């Protein structure tokens, strides 16, 4: 998040140096490229983390649904057994 907030500052500094020498402009462009690469890497990592969390949540939900189905099946079997015993 800090890198995302830093990018506009780096871009402003790069624009401020635009009136300077060619070497200064090249250094500013390199700094901007580095900042952009850092932001892209951070965003990509965040997307991966969110995807992994969503997968884990889906797996947990599937496990909970399966466990609920098993409980209901066992309850149905118990009711059926009790009905058979009552006859």
PDB file of N, CA, C and O in Angstrom:
ATOM      1  N   UNK A   1       0.826  -1.183   0.000  1.00  0.00           N
ATOM      2  CA  UNK A   1       0.000   0.000   0.000  1.00  0.00           C
ATOM      3  C   UNK A   1       0.874   1.251   0.000  1.00  0.00           C
ATOM      4  O   UNK A   1       0.548   2.241  -0.655  1.00  0.00           O
ATOM      5  N   UNK A   2       1.982   1.203   0.735  1.00  0.00           N
ATOM      6  CA  UNK A   2       2.880   2.351   0.777  1.00  0.00           C
ATOM      7  C   UNK A   2       3.458   2.628  -0.599  1.00  0.00           C
ATOM      8  O   UNK A   2       3.665   3.777  -0.989  1.00  0.00           O
ATOM      9  N   UNK A   3       3.717   1.529  -1.335  1.00  0.00           N
ATOM     10  CA  UNK A   3       4.302   1.704  -2.662  1.00  0.00           C
ATOM     11  C   UNK A   3       3.317   2.379  -3.606  1.00  0.00           C
ATOM     12  O   UNK A   3       3.706   3.187  -4.450  1.00  0.00           O
ATOM     13  N   UNK A   4       2.056   2.047  -3.459  1.00  0.00           N
ATOM     14  CA  UNK A   4       1.039   2.673  -4.303  1.00  0.00           C
ATOM     15  C   UNK A   4       0.952   4.159  -3.995  1.00  0.00           C
ATOM     16  O   UNK A   4       0.792   4.968  -4.909  1.00  0.00           O
ATOM     17  N   UNK A   5       1.053   4.529  -2.736  1.00  0.00           N
ATOM     18  CA  UNK A   5       1.002   5.933  -2.353  1.00  0.00           C
ATOM     19  C   UNK A   5       2.278   6.661  -2.758  1.00  0.00           C
ATOM     20  O   UNK A   5       2.259   7.873  -2.970  1.00  0.00           O
ATOM     21  N   UNK A   6       3.370   5.940  -2.866  1.00  0.00           N
ATOM     22  CA  UNK A   6       4.658   6.543  -3.212  1.00  0.00           C
ATOM     23  C   UNK A   6       4.764   6.852  -4.699  1.00  0.00           C
ATOM     24  O   UNK A   6       5.471   7.779  -5.094  1.00  0.00           O
ATOM     25  N   UNK A   7       4.064   6.079  -5.521  1.00  0.00           N
ATOM     26  CA  UNK A   7       4.173   6.240  -6.969  1.00  0.00           C
ATOM     27  C   UNK A   7       3.858   7.660  -7.432  1.00  0.00           C
ATOM     28  O   UNK A   7       4.625   8.195  -8.232  1.00  0.00           O
ATOM     29  N   UNK A   8       2.784   8.306  -6.985  1.00  0.00           N
ATOM     30  CA  UNK A   8       2.541   9.680  -7.439  1.00  0.00           C
ATOM     31  C   UNK A   8       3.669  10.640  -7.037  1.00  0.00           C
ATOM     32  O   UNK A   8       3.977  11.581  -7.768  1.00  0.00           O
ATOM     33  N   UNK A   9       4.274  10.399  -5.889  1.00  0.00           N
ATOM     34  CA  UNK A   9       5.377  11.254  -5.457  1.00  0.00           C
ATOM     35  C   UNK A   9       6.588  11.069  -6.360  1.00  0.00           C
ATOM     36  O   UNK A   9       7.269  12.033  -6.711  1.00  0.00           O
ATOM     37  N   UNK A  10       6.846   9.833  -6.726  1.00  0.00           N
ATOM     38  CA  UNK A  10       7.971   9.560  -7.619  1.00  0.00           C
ATOM     39  C   UNK A  10       7.712  10.189  -8.981  1.00  0.00           C
ATOM     40  O   UNK A  10       8.615  10.763  -9.590  1.00  0.00           O
ATOM     41  N   UNK A  11       6.482  10.078  -9.452  1.00  0.00           N
ATOM     42  CA  UNK A  11       6.147  10.673 -10.746  1.00  0.00           C
ATOM     43  C   UNK A  11       6.275  12.196 -10.705  1.00  0.00           C
ATOM     44  O   UNK A  11       6.741  12.805 -11.667  1.00  0.00           O
ATOM     45  N   UNK A  12       5.866  12.807  -9.600  1.00  0.00           N
ATOM     46  CA  UNK A  12       6.002  14.261  -9.470  1.00  0.00           C
ATOM     47  C   UNK A  12       7.468  14.664  -9.454  1.00  0.00           C
ATOM     48  O   UNK A  12       7.846  15.671 -10.052  1.00  0.00           O
ATOM     49  N   UNK A  13       8.289  13.882  -8.773  1.00  0.00           N
ATOM     50  CA  UNK A  13       9.724  14.172  -8.752  1.00  0.00           C
ATOM     51  C   UNK A  13      10.318  14.018 -10.147  1.00  0.00           C
ATOM     52  O   UNK A  13      11.177  14.797 -10.559  1.00  0.00           O
ATOM     53  N   UNK A  14       9.849  13.009 -10.861  1.00  0.00           N
ATOM     54  CA  UNK A  14      10.355  12.797 -12.221  1.00  0.00           C
ATOM     55  C   UNK A  14       9.983  13.969 -13.120  1.00  0.00           C
ATOM     56  O   UNK A  14      10.795  14.413 -13.931  1.00  0.00           O
ATOM     57  N   UNK A  15       8.786  14.461 -12.982  1.00  0.00           N
ATOM     58  CA  UNK A  15       8.368  15.620 -13.780  1.00  0.00           C
ATOM     59  C   UNK A  15       9.154  16.870 -13.383  1.00  0.00           C
ATOM     60  O   UNK A  15       9.478  17.695 -14.236  1.00  0.00           O
ATOM     61  N   UNK A  16       9.456  17.010 -12.112  1.00  0.00           N
ATOM     62  CA  UNK A  16      10.231  18.158 -11.638  1.00  0.00           C
ATOM     63  C   UNK A  16      11.643  18.152 -12.190  1.00  0.00           C
ATOM     64  O   UNK A  16      12.247  19.204 -12.397  1.00  0.00           O
ATOM     65  N   UNK A  17      12.159  16.965 -12.423  1.00  0.00           N
ATOM     66  CA  UNK A  17      13.510  16.853 -12.957  1.00  0.00           C
ATOM     67  C   UNK A  17      13.543  16.922 -14.489  1.00  0.00           C
ATOM     68  O   UNK A  17      14.616  16.908 -15.093  1.00  0.00           O
ATOM     69  N   UNK A  18      12.387  16.995 -15.098  1.00  0.00           N
ATOM     70  CA  UNK A  18      12.325  16.993 -16.558  1.00  0.00           C
ATOM     71  C   UNK A  18      13.067  18.182 -17.160  1.00  0.00           C
ATOM     72  O   UNK A  18      13.560  18.101 -18.285  1.00  0.00           O
ATOM     73  N   UNK A  19      13.147  19.268 -16.430  1.00  0.00           N
ATOM     74  CA  UNK A  19      13.844  20.447 -16.934  1.00  0.00           C
ATOM     75  C   UNK A  19      15.354  20.348 -16.734  1.00  0.00           C
ATOM     76  O   UNK A  19      16.093  21.222 -17.186  1.00  0.00           O
ATOM     77  N   UNK A  20      15.812  19.312 -16.075  1.00  0.00           N
ATOM     78  CA  UNK A  20      17.239  19.142 -15.795  1.00  0.00           C
ATOM     79  C   UNK A  20      17.951  18.509 -16.980  1.00  0.00           C
ATOM     80  O   UNK A  20      17.388  18.387 -18.068  1.00  0.00           O
ATOM     81  N   UNK A  21      19.170  18.119 -16.759  1.00  0.00           N
ATOM     82  CA  UNK A  21      19.999  17.552 -17.818  1.00  0.00           C
ATOM     83  C   UNK A  21      19.452  16.209 -18.286  1.00  0.00           C
ATOM     84  O   UNK A  21      18.568  15.628 -17.656  1.00  0.00           O
ATOM     85  N   UNK A  22      19.985  15.735 -19.383  1.00  0.00           N
ATOM     86  CA  UNK A  22      19.570  14.456 -19.943  1.00  0.00           C
ATOM     87  C   UNK A  22      19.860  13.319 -18.974  1.00  0.00           C
ATOM     88  O   UNK A  22      19.054  12.398 -18.839  1.00  0.00           O
ATOM     89  N   UNK A  23      21.002  13.376 -18.301  1.00  0.00           N
ATOM     90  CA  UNK A  23      21.353  12.333 -17.336  1.00  0.00           C
ATOM     91  C   UNK A  23      20.352  12.327 -16.180  1.00  0.00           C
ATOM     92  O   UNK A  23      19.922  11.270 -15.720  1.00  0.00           O
ATOM     93  N   UNK A  24      19.993  13.519 -15.722  1.00  0.00           N
ATOM     94  CA  UNK A  24      19.020  13.599 -14.632  1.00  0.00           C
ATOM     95  C   UNK A  24      17.675  13.033 -15.067  1.00  0.00           C
ATOM     96  O   UNK A  24      16.996  12.359 -14.292  1.00  0.00           O
ATOM     97  N   UNK A  25      17.293  13.311 -16.313  1.00  0.00           N
ATOM     98  CA  UNK A  25      16.024  12.779 -16.821  1.00  0.00           C
ATOM     99  C   UNK A  25      16.084  11.258 -16.925  1.00  0.00           C
ATOM    100  O   UNK A  25      15.108  10.570 -16.625  1.00  0.00           O
ATOM    101  N   UNK A  26      17.228  10.740 -17.349  1.00  0.00           N
ATOM    102  CA  UNK A  26      17.365   9.282 -17.433  1.00  0.00           C
ATOM    103  C   UNK A  26      17.278   8.650 -16.054  1.00  0.00           C
ATOM    104  O   UNK A  26      16.655   7.601 -15.892  1.00  0.00           O
ATOM    105  N   UNK A  27      17.890   9.272 -15.066  1.00  0.00           N
ATOM    106  CA  UNK A  27      17.832   8.755 -13.696  1.00  0.00           C
ATOM    107  C   UNK A  27      16.404   8.826 -13.161  1.00  0.00           C
ATOM    108  O   UNK A  27      15.948   7.908 -12.479  1.00  0.00           O
ATOM    109  N   UNK A  28      15.705   9.903 -13.467  1.00  0.00           N
ATOM    110  CA  UNK A  28      14.313  10.039 -13.022  1.00  0.00           C
ATOM    111  C   UNK A  28      13.442   8.984 -13.690  1.00  0.00           C
ATOM    112  O   UNK A  28      12.564   8.400 -13.054  1.00  0.00           O
ATOM    113  N   UNK A  29      13.686   8.742 -14.968  1.00  0.00           N
ATOM    114  CA  UNK A  29      12.918   7.717 -15.673  1.00  0.00           C
ATOM    115  C   UNK A  29      13.196   6.340 -15.087  1.00  0.00           C
ATOM    116  O   UNK A  29      12.280   5.532 -14.936  1.00  0.00           O
ATOM    117  N   UNK A  30      14.447   6.069 -14.758  1.00  0.00           N
ATOM    118  CA  UNK A  30      14.804   4.782 -14.151  1.00  0.00           C
ATOM    119  C   UNK A  30      14.125   4.626 -12.788  1.00  0.00           C
ATOM    120  O   UNK A  30      13.634   3.549 -12.450  1.00  0.00           O
ATOM    121  N   UNK A  31      14.103   5.706 -12.014  1.00  0.00           N
ATOM    122  CA  UNK A  31      13.445   5.654 -10.701  1.00  0.00           C
ATOM    123  C   UNK A  31      11.952   5.404 -10.866  1.00  0.00           C
ATOM    124  O   UNK A  31      11.355   4.640 -10.107  1.00  0.00           O
ATOM    125  N   UNK A  32      11.358   6.046 -11.854  1.00  0.00           N
ATOM    126  CA  UNK A  32       9.930   5.849 -12.111  1.00  0.00           C
ATOM    127  C   UNK A  32       9.663   4.415 -12.556  1.00  0.00           C
ATOM    128  O   UNK A  32       8.693   3.793 -12.122  1.00  0.00           O
ATOM    129  N   UNK A  33      10.522   3.897 -13.421  1.00  0.00           N
ATOM    130  CA  UNK A  33      10.359   2.509 -13.868  1.00  0.00           C
ATOM    131  C   UNK A  33      10.476   1.542 -12.699  1.00  0.00           C
ATOM    132  O   UNK A  33       9.707   0.586 -12.605  1.00  0.00           O
ATOM    133  N   UNK A  34      11.432   1.785 -11.809  1.00  0.00           N
ATOM    134  CA  UNK A  34      11.599   0.922 -10.632  1.00  0.00           C
ATOM    135  C   UNK A  34      10.378   0.980  -9.725  1.00  0.00           C
ATOM    136  O   UNK A  34       9.910  -0.044  -9.227  1.00  0.00           O
ATOM    137  N   UNK A  35       9.872   2.185  -9.519  1.00  0.00           N
ATOM    138  CA  UNK A  35       8.688   2.341  -8.660  1.00  0.00           C
ATOM    139  C   UNK A  35       7.492   1.645  -9.289  1.00  0.00           C
ATOM    140  O   UNK A  35       6.716   0.989  -8.595  1.00  0.00           O
ATOM    141  N   UNK A  36       7.343   1.785 -10.590  1.00  0.00           N
ATOM    142  CA  UNK A  36       6.233   1.141 -11.286  1.00  0.00           C
ATOM    143  C   UNK A  36       6.351  -0.377 -11.182  1.00  0.00           C
ATOM    144  O   UNK A  36       5.355  -1.060 -10.942  1.00  0.00           O
ATOM    145  N   UNK A  37       7.542  -0.901 -11.358  1.00  0.00           N
ATOM    146  CA  UNK A  37       7.756  -2.349 -11.244  1.00  0.00           C
ATOM    147  C   UNK A  37       7.432  -2.835  -9.836  1.00  0.00           C
ATOM    148  O   UNK A  37       6.841  -3.902  -9.668  1.00  0.00           O
ATOM    149  N   UNK A  38       7.817  -2.056  -8.821  1.00  0.00           N
ATOM    150  CA  UNK A  38       7.504  -2.433  -7.437  1.00  0.00           C
ATOM    151  C   UNK A  38       5.996  -2.459  -7.205  1.00  0.00           C
ATOM    152  O   UNK A  38       5.477  -3.376  -6.570  1.00  0.00           O
ATOM    153  N   UNK A  39       5.301  -1.458  -7.718  1.00  0.00           N
ATOM    154  CA  UNK A  39       3.842  -1.399  -7.558  1.00  0.00           C
ATOM    155  C   UNK A  39       3.188  -2.576  -8.266  1.00  0.00           C
ATOM    156  O   UNK A  39       2.284  -3.206  -7.717  1.00  0.00           O
ATOM    157  N   UNK A  40       3.636  -2.878  -9.477  1.00  0.00           N
ATOM    158  CA  UNK A  40       3.063  -4.002 -10.216  1.00  0.00           C
ATOM    159  C   UNK A  40       3.320  -5.323  -9.498  1.00  0.00           C
ATOM    160  O   UNK A  40       2.432  -6.173  -9.437  1.00  0.00           O
ATOM    161  N   UNK A  41       4.508  -5.503  -8.962  1.00  0.00           N
ATOM    162  CA  UNK A  41       4.831  -6.734  -8.233  1.00  0.00           C
ATOM    163  C   UNK A  41       3.980  -6.857  -6.975  1.00  0.00           C
ATOM    164  O   UNK A  41       3.491  -7.939  -6.649  1.00  0.00           O
ATOM    165  N   UNK A  42       3.808  -5.748  -6.277  1.00  0.00           N
ATOM    166  CA  UNK A  42       2.992  -5.766  -5.058  1.00  0.00           C
ATOM    167  C   UNK A  42       1.540  -6.076  -5.389  1.00  0.00           C
ATOM    168  O   UNK A  42       0.897  -6.857  -4.687  1.00  0.00           O
ATOM    169  N   UNK A  43       1.020  -5.473  -6.447  1.00  0.00           N
ATOM    170  CA  UNK A  43      -0.362  -5.728  -6.851  1.00  0.00           C
ATOM    171  C   UNK A  43      -0.536  -7.180  -7.275  1.00  0.00           C
ATOM    172  O   UNK A  43      -1.539  -7.808  -6.937  1.00  0.00           O
ATOM    173  N   UNK A  44       0.419  -7.709  -8.002  1.00  0.00           N
ATOM    174  CA  UNK A  44       0.347  -9.104  -8.441  1.00  0.00           C
ATOM    175  C   UNK A  44       0.355 -10.050  -7.248  1.00  0.00           C
ATOM    176  O   UNK A  44      -0.393 -11.026  -7.214  1.00  0.00           O
ATOM    177  N   UNK A  45       1.203  -9.754  -6.276  1.00  0.00           N
ATOM    178  CA  UNK A  45       1.259 -10.580  -5.068  1.00  0.00           C
ATOM    179  C   UNK A  45      -0.057 -10.502  -4.299  1.00  0.00           C
ATOM    180  O   UNK A  45      -0.527 -11.506  -3.764  1.00  0.00           O
ATOM    181  N   UNK A  46      -0.646  -9.318  -4.243  1.00  0.00           N
ATOM    182  CA  UNK A  46      -1.924  -9.155  -3.552  1.00  0.00           C
ATOM    183  C   UNK A  46      -3.014  -9.965  -4.241  1.00  0.00           C
ATOM    184  O   UNK A  46      -3.836 -10.590  -3.572  1.00  0.00           O
ATOM    185  N   UNK A  47      -3.028  -9.960  -5.564  1.00  0.00           N
ATOM    186  CA  UNK A  47      -4.018 -10.739  -6.308  1.00  0.00           C
ATOM    187  C   UNK A  47      -3.836 -12.226  -6.023  1.00  0.00           C
ATOM    188  O   UNK A  47      -4.817 -12.946  -5.839  1.00  0.00           O
ATOM    189  N   UNK A  48      -2.605 -12.683  -5.986  1.00  0.00           N
ATOM    190  CA  UNK A  48      -2.330 -14.091  -5.678  1.00  0.00           C
ATOM    191  C   UNK A  48      -2.799 -14.447  -4.272  1.00  0.00           C
ATOM    192  O   UNK A  48      -3.389 -15.505  -4.053  1.00  0.00           O
ATOM    193  N   UNK A  49      -2.531 -13.550  -3.321  1.00  0.00           N
ATOM    194  CA  UNK A  49      -2.946 -13.788  -1.936  1.00  0.00           C
ATOM    195  C   UNK A  49      -4.468 -13.864  -1.820  1.00  0.00           C
ATOM    196  O   UNK A  49      -5.000 -14.723  -1.116  1.00  0.00           O
ATOM    197  N   UNK A  50      -5.160 -12.968  -2.509  1.00  0.00           N
ATOM    198  CA  UNK A  50      -6.626 -12.975  -2.476  1.00  0.00           C
ATOM    199  C   UNK A  50      -7.153 -14.254  -3.122  1.00  0.00           C
ATOM    200  O   UNK A  50      -8.110 -14.854  -2.632  1.00  0.00           O
ATOM    201  N   UNK A  51      -6.531 -14.665  -4.216  1.00  0.00           N
ATOM    202  CA  UNK A  51      -6.954 -15.906  -4.865  1.00  0.00           C
ATOM    203  C   UNK A  51      -6.771 -17.107  -3.964  1.00  0.00           C
ATOM    204  O   UNK A  51      -7.643 -17.974  -3.898  1.00  0.00           O
ATOM    205  N   UNK A  52      -5.651 -17.169  -3.273  1.00  0.00           N
ATOM    206  CA  UNK A  52      -5.397 -18.277  -2.352  1.00  0.00           C
ATOM    207  C   UNK A  52      -6.398 -18.271  -1.199  1.00  0.00           C
ATOM    208  O   UNK A  52      -6.870 -19.326  -0.775  1.00  0.00           O
ATOM    209  N   UNK A  53      -6.718 -17.091  -0.700  1.00  0.00           N
ATOM    210  CA  UNK A  53      -7.700 -16.988   0.387  1.00  0.00           C
ATOM    211  C   UNK A  53      -9.080 -17.430  -0.090  1.00  0.00           C
ATOM    212  O   UNK A  53      -9.804 -18.108   0.639  1.00  0.00           O
ATOM    213  N   UNK A  54      -9.441 -17.048  -1.304  1.00  0.00           N
ATOM    214  CA  UNK A  54     -10.740 -17.449  -1.853  1.00  0.00           C
ATOM    215  C   UNK A  54     -10.799 -18.970  -2.036  1.00  0.00           C
ATOM    216  O   UNK A  54     -11.823 -19.591  -1.750  1.00  0.00           O
ATOM    217  N   UNK A  55      -9.708 -19.563  -2.509  1.00  0.00           N
ATOM    218  CA  UNK A  55      -9.656 -21.014  -2.659  1.00  0.00           C
ATOM    219  C   UNK A  55      -9.811 -21.704  -1.308  1.00  0.00           C
ATOM    220  O   UNK A  55     -10.549 -22.681  -1.185  1.00  0.00           O
ATOM    221  N   UNK A  56      -9.117 -21.194  -0.302  1.00  0.00           N
ATOM    222  CA  UNK A  56      -9.203 -21.788   1.038  1.00  0.00           C
ATOM    223  C   UNK A  56     -10.627 -21.669   1.593  1.00  0.00           C
ATOM    224  O   UNK A  56     -11.143 -22.603   2.207  1.00  0.00           O
ATOM    225  N   UNK A  57     -11.251 -20.516   1.371  1.00  0.00           N
ATOM    226  CA  UNK A  57     -12.626 -20.322   1.841  1.00  0.00           C
ATOM    227  C   UNK A  57     -13.575 -21.285   1.123  1.00  0.00           C
ATOM    228  O   UNK A  57     -14.472 -21.858   1.741  1.00  0.00           O
ATOM    229  N   UNK A  58     -13.371 -21.456  -0.173  1.00  0.00           N
ATOM    230  CA  UNK A  58     -14.208 -22.389  -0.932  1.00  0.00           C
ATOM    231  C   UNK A  58     -14.047 -23.816  -0.436  1.00  0.00           C
ATOM    232  O   UNK A  58     -15.026 -24.552  -0.312  1.00  0.00           O
ATOM    233  N   UNK A  59     -12.805 -24.205  -0.150  1.00  0.00           N
ATOM    234  CA  UNK A  59     -12.561 -25.547   0.380  1.00  0.00           C
ATOM    235  C   UNK A  59     -13.236 -25.737   1.735  1.00  0.00           C
ATOM    236  O   UNK A  59     -13.828 -26.784   1.998  1.00  0.00           O
ATOM    237  N   UNK A  60     -13.146 -24.734   2.583  1.00  0.00           N
ATOM    238  CA  UNK A  60     -13.775 -24.819   3.902  1.00  0.00           C
ATOM    239  C   UNK A  60     -15.291 -24.928   3.775  1.00  0.00           C
ATOM    240  O   UNK A  60     -15.930 -25.697   4.492  1.00  0.00           O
ATOM    241  N   UNK A  61     -15.854 -24.155   2.862  1.00  0.00           N
ATOM    242  CA  UNK A  61     -17.300 -24.198   2.641  1.00  0.00           C
ATOM    243  C   UNK A  61     -17.719 -25.576   2.131  1.00  0.00           C
ATOM    244  O   UNK A  61     -18.729 -26.127   2.568  1.00  0.00           O
ATOM    245  N   UNK A  62     -16.937 -26.124   1.206  1.00  0.00           N
ATOM    246  CA  UNK A  62     -17.244 -27.460   0.692  1.00  0.00           C
ATOM    247  C   UNK A  62     -17.173 -28.513   1.783  1.00  0.00           C
ATOM    248  O   UNK A  62     -18.020 -29.404   1.847  1.00  0.00           O
ATOM    249  N   UNK A  63     -16.168 -28.415   2.640  1.00  0.00           N
ATOM    250  CA  UNK A  63     -16.033 -29.365   3.752  1.00  0.00           C
ATOM    251  C   UNK A  63     -17.200 -29.241   4.726  1.00  0.00           C
ATOM    252  O   UNK A  63     -17.721 -30.245   5.211  1.00  0.00           O
ATOM    253  N   UNK A  64     -17.605 -28.011   5.007  1.00  0.00           N
ATOM    254  CA  UNK A  64     -18.728 -27.796   5.923  1.00  0.00           C
ATOM    255  C   UNK A  64     -20.023 -28.354   5.330  1.00  0.00           C
ATOM    256  O   UNK A  64     -20.825 -28.955   6.045  1.00  0.00           O
ATOM    257  N   UNK A  65     -20.227 -28.159   4.035  1.00  0.00           N
ATOM    258  CA  UNK A  65     -21.431 -28.670   3.384  1.00  0.00           C
ATOM    259  C   UNK A  65     -21.447 -30.203   3.420  1.00  0.00           C
ATOM    260  O   UNK A  65     -22.486 -30.816   3.662  1.00  0.00           O
ATOM    261  N   UNK A  66     -20.294 -30.804   3.178  1.00  0.00           N
ATOM    262  CA  UNK A  66     -20.211 -32.265   3.218  1.00  0.00           C
ATOM    263  C   UNK A  66     -20.487 -32.782   4.630  1.00  0.00           C
ATOM    264  O   UNK A  66     -21.204 -33.769   4.798  1.00  0.00           O
ATOM    265  N   UNK A  67     -19.928 -32.131   5.634  1.00  0.00           N
ATOM    266  CA  UNK A  67     -20.159 -32.536   7.018  1.00  0.00           C
ATOM    267  C   UNK A  67     -21.637 -32.394   7.385  1.00  0.00           C
ATOM    268  O   UNK A  67     -22.191 -33.248   8.077  1.00  0.00           O
ATOM    269  N   UNK A  68     -22.269 -31.325   6.925  1.00  0.00           N
ATOM    270  CA  UNK A  68     -23.699 -31.121   7.196  1.00  0.00           C
ATOM    271  C   UNK A  68     -24.517 -32.223   6.535  1.00  0.00           C
ATOM    272  O   UNK A  68     -25.459 -32.750   7.127  1.00  0.00           O
ATOM    273  N   UNK A  69     -24.150 -32.569   5.305  1.00  0.00           N
ATOM    274  CA  UNK A  69     -24.851 -33.664   4.616  1.00  0.00           C
ATOM    275  C   UNK A  69     -24.724 -34.968   5.367  1.00  0.00           C
ATOM    276  O   UNK A  69     -25.689 -35.726   5.470  1.00  0.00           O
ATOM    277  N   UNK A  70     -23.534 -35.238   5.895  1.00  0.00           N
ATOM    278  CA  UNK A  70     -23.320 -36.468   6.665  1.00  0.00           C
ATOM    279  C   UNK A  70     -24.172 -36.491   7.927  1.00  0.00           C
ATOM    280  O   UNK A  70     -24.740 -37.524   8.279  1.00  0.00           O
ATOM    281  N   UNK A  71     -24.261 -35.351   8.607  1.00  0.00           N
ATOM    282  CA  UNK A  71     -25.072 -35.267   9.829  1.00  0.00           C
ATOM    283  C   UNK A  71     -26.541 -35.513   9.499  1.00  0.00           C
ATOM    284  O   UNK A  71     -27.232 -36.240  10.213  1.00  0.00           O
ATOM    285  N   UNK A  72     -27.011 -34.905   8.419  1.00  0.00           N
ATOM    286  CA  UNK A  72     -28.415 -35.089   8.034  1.00  0.00           C
ATOM    287  C   UNK A  72     -28.693 -36.534   7.627  1.00  0.00           C
ATOM    288  O   UNK A  72     -29.748 -37.083   7.945  1.00  0.00           O
ATOM    289  N   UNK A  73     -27.756 -37.136   6.932  1.00  0.00           N
ATOM    290  CA  UNK A  73     -27.923 -38.538   6.534  1.00  0.00           C
ATOM    291  C   UNK A  73     -27.980 -39.443   7.767  1.00  0.00           C
ATOM    292  O   UNK A  73     -28.810 -40.349   7.844  1.00  0.00           O
ATOM    293  N   UNK A  74     -27.093 -39.188   8.725  1.00  0.00           N
ATOM    294  CA  UNK A  74     -27.099 -39.975   9.966  1.00  0.00           C
ATOM    295  C   UNK A  74     -28.397 -39.762  10.739  1.00  0.00           C
ATOM    296  O   UNK A  74     -28.937 -40.711  11.308  1.00  0.00           O
ATOM    297  N   UNK A  75     -28.899 -38.544  10.767  1.00  0.00           N
ATOM    298  CA  UNK A  75     -30.153 -38.265  11.464  1.00  0.00           C
ATOM    299  C   UNK A  75     -31.307 -39.002  10.780  1.00  0.00           C
ATOM    300  O   UNK A  75     -32.180 -39.559  11.445  1.00  0.00           O
ATOM    301  N   UNK A  76     -31.299 -38.999   9.447  1.00  0.00           N
ATOM    302  CA  UNK A  76     -32.344 -39.729   8.709  1.00  0.00           C
ATOM    303  C   UNK A  76     -32.289 -41.211   9.001  1.00  0.00           C
ATOM    304  O   UNK A  76     -33.324 -41.855   9.176  1.00  0.00           O
ATOM    305  N   UNK A  77     -31.067 -41.764   9.055  1.00  0.00           N
ATOM    306  CA  UNK A  77     -30.919 -43.181   9.380  1.00  0.00           C
ATOM    307  C   UNK A  77     -31.425 -43.470  10.785  1.00  0.00           C
ATOM    308  O   UNK A  77     -32.067 -44.495  11.015  1.00  0.00           O
ATOM    309  N   UNK A  78     -31.142 -42.579  11.720  1.00  0.00           N
ATOM    310  CA  UNK A  78     -31.594 -42.776  13.106  1.00  0.00           C
ATOM    311  C   UNK A  78     -33.117 -42.720  13.188  1.00  0.00           C
ATOM    312  O   UNK A  78     -33.731 -43.504  13.911  1.00  0.00           O
ATOM    313  N   UNK A  79     -33.717 -41.807  12.458  1.00  0.00           N
ATOM    314  CA  UNK A  79     -35.179 -41.698  12.465  1.00  0.00           C
ATOM    315  C   UNK A  79     -35.796 -42.942  11.844  1.00  0.00           C
ATOM    316  O   UNK A  79     -36.787 -43.474  12.345  1.00  0.00           O
ATOM    317  N   UNK A  80     -35.208 -43.395  10.759  1.00  0.00           N
ATOM    318  CA  UNK A  80     -35.718 -44.608  10.103  1.00  0.00           C
ATOM    319  C   UNK A  80     -35.596 -45.812  11.033  1.00  0.00           C
ATOM    320  O   UNK A  80     -36.509 -46.633  11.117  1.00  0.00           O
ATOM    321  N   UNK A  81     -34.475 -45.913  11.725  1.00  0.00           N
ATOM    322  CA  UNK A  81     -34.280 -47.014  12.668  1.00  0.00           C
ATOM    323  C   UNK A  81     -35.284 -46.961  13.811  1.00  0.00           C
ATOM    324  O   UNK A  81     -35.814 -47.988  14.234  1.00  0.00           O
ATOM    325  N   UNK A  82     -35.538 -45.758  14.304  1.00  0.00           N
ATOM    326  CA  UNK A  82     -36.509 -45.615  15.399  1.00  0.00           C
ATOM    327  C   UNK A  82     -37.905 -45.957  14.927  1.00  0.00           C
ATOM    328  O   UNK A  82     -38.683 -46.546  15.676  1.00  0.00           O
ATOM    329  N   UNK A  83     -38.236 -45.597  13.695  1.00  0.00           N
ATOM    330  CA  UNK A  83     -39.555 -45.916  13.159  1.00  0.00           C
ATOM    331  C   UNK A  83     -39.702 -47.429  12.987  1.00  0.00           C
ATOM    332  O   UNK A  83     -40.761 -47.987  13.272  1.00  0.00           O
ATOM    333  N   UNK A  84     -38.644 -48.088  12.524  1.00  0.00           N
ATOM    334  CA  UNK A  84     -38.693 -49.547  12.362  1.00  0.00           C
ATOM    335  C   UNK A  84     -38.853 -50.227  13.720  1.00  0.00           C
ATOM    336  O   UNK A  84     -39.580 -51.213  13.836  1.00  0.00           O
ATOM    337  N   UNK A  85     -38.185 -49.710  14.739  1.00  0.00           N
ATOM    338  CA  UNK A  85     -38.278 -50.302  16.071  1.00  0.00           C
ATOM    339  C   UNK A  85     -39.644 -50.068  16.697  1.00  0.00           C
ATOM    340  O   UNK A  85     -40.084 -50.861  17.530  1.00  0.00           O
ATOM    341  N   UNK A  86     -40.313 -49.006  16.317  1.00  0.00           N
ATOM    342  CA  UNK A  86     -41.598 -48.678  16.899  1.00  0.00           C
ATOM    343  C   UNK A  86     -42.697 -49.593  16.356  1.00  0.00           C
ATOM    344  O   UNK A  86     -43.753 -49.719  16.975  1.00  0.00           O
ATOM    345  N   UNK A  87     -42.467 -50.218  15.235  1.00  0.00           N
ATOM    346  CA  UNK A  87     -43.498 -51.072  14.631  1.00  0.00           C
ATOM    347  C   UNK A  87     -43.476 -52.428  15.199  1.00  0.00           C
ATOM    348  O   UNK A  87     -44.277 -53.275  14.805  1.00  0.00           O
TER     349      UNK A  87
END
